[in-house]
Amino acid sequence: MSVIEAHPHKPFVPQHATVLILGTFPGKNNVSVEGLDEWFYASKRNQFWNIIREVYNKSLLTTEEKKALFNEKGIAIGDIFLKIKRKENNNSDSSLEVVEYNDKALNKIINAHQFKAIYSTSQFVEKEFKKLFPSIKIIESLPSPSPRSARMSLPDKISYYKMKLPE
């Protein structure tokens, strides 16, 4: 029997947010990078914060530094799932079974802000978002920061994120 996991973080939404980044759900055993703060994308292997560090040339060692950057740049962050079960013992999106979507929080966030763009961190997230919010057309997938996604090199992912995210 699979355990139901509840999301440990609330979406982070600066008042003046113009961009929303959406993922799926924290990785299993959300192990932080080299003992750093655990927050979104804290898995040692996930490239998200490495990409963001390079895009903005910031160290981003703590949650406070990450929040300060996202507040400065007007970037909100959240996940599409609120509660899940894992079909397999890994962090793959395909092993996630949705118990509850994070649709109430996302609907409130979307209605309270004039987002210029909503970026998903995978095509899977984009597909799930479109099921929940079919009338919202400003969603686009960024290259996945997952280490399993080898379609694009890390330098190419950094360039792509740099092109899309606020300066």
N, C-alpha and C positions, 0 to 999 in steps of 0.2 A: 504494500500500500504506500503510495506516494504521500509525502508531507506537503501540506499547503504552506507556501511561503508568502509572507506579506512584504510589500515593498518597504524598505527601511527609511526612505527619504521622500520628503514632499518635493514637488516641483519647485525650482528656484526661478522666480520671475521678478526681475527689476521693474520698477514702476514704468520706466520709459522703454521697455523691451520692444524691439522691432523685429527680432529674429527668435524663433523657437527651435531648439534642437531636441529631437525625440529619439529615444532608444527603446529597447524592449523591457529589460528587467535586469537588476544587478546579477553579476555572475555568482555561481555557486561558491560558497565560502569567500565572499567578496574580500579577498585578501589584498591589502593595500600594497602599493608599490614601495618597496624598501622601507616599510614601517611608517610611511607617510599617512596622512589623514585619509580615512575611508569616506568617500563620497561617490558620486556618479563615476563610473568607469575606473574603479579602484583596483581592478584585477591587474596583477603584475604583467600579464601578457598583453592586455589591451593597449592599443597604440593611441587612444584618444588624447590623453593629456600630453603625450610626446608631440603629437601633431599640433595641438593648441599652443604648447610652449614655443614651438618653432614659428608658427604663424605670427604670434605676438611678441616673440623674443622676451619671454618672461620665465622665471624659474618655476612658479606655481607649485610650491612644495606643500602648502597647507590648503585646507578647505577655504579658509578666510581669504587667501591670495586668489584662489580660483573664483570665489564669489565676487571679490573686488574687481577682478578683470571683467567678468561677465556683467557686473553692474555698470562699469565704465563703458563697455561696448554695447550695452543694451541687448544682451543675449540671455534668453530664458532656456532652462533645461528641464526635461522631465522624461518620463517613460510611459509607454502606451498601456502597460499591464500593471495592475495594482496587486493582484494575487495570482499565483501560478502553482502548478505542480510540474515537476520534471519527469519526463518519460524515461530519460536516461540520466546517468550520473555525470553530466557535463554542462558546459555553458552555451551549447549550441541553441540558436533560436528555434531550430526544428525540434528540439526536445522539450520545448515549453508547451504546456497545456494551460490554456487560459481558464482561470477560475473566476476572475473578475477584471474587467477593463478599468482603466483609469479615466473613463470618459467623463465622469461628473467634474473632476478637477480640470481636465483639459477643456471641456466646454466652457467652464467659468473663465479660465485663462484666455481662451480664444475670443470670447465675447467682451472681455475687459481690455483687450489690446488691439491695436491696428498693426498686425504683423506684416512686414514686407515679404517675409519668406518663412516657411516652415521647412526645416531640413530633418530628414530621417537618417539614422546612421546605418540603415540597410534597406534593401528593397522589400524585405519582409515587413518592416515597420511601416513603410509607405503603404503597402497593401492593406495592413490592418487599420491604419489611419483612414484610408479611403472607405473602408467598410463602415466605420463609425461616423465619419464626416464627409459623405459623398459630395456635398455642395462646395467644399473648400478645395480650390484648385491650385493653391500656391505651395503645395508640398512637393519636395524634390529630394531624391536620395543623394546623400554624400557617399563617397567611397567608404566602405565599412572599415572601422578602426580595429576590427577583429583580426588577430594574427592568423586566423584561418582563411581570411580573404587575401589571396595572393594575386588577384587580378591586376593589382596596381602596386608599384613599389612605394615604400614609405616616403621618399622624396616627392613622388608624383602625387600622393595623397596630400602632403603638406601644400603643394602648389595649388591643388584643387580647392582645398579648404580656404587657402589664402585668397583665392579668386572669389569665393562665395561669401565668406564671413565679413562682418563690418570691419572697416579699417581702424 
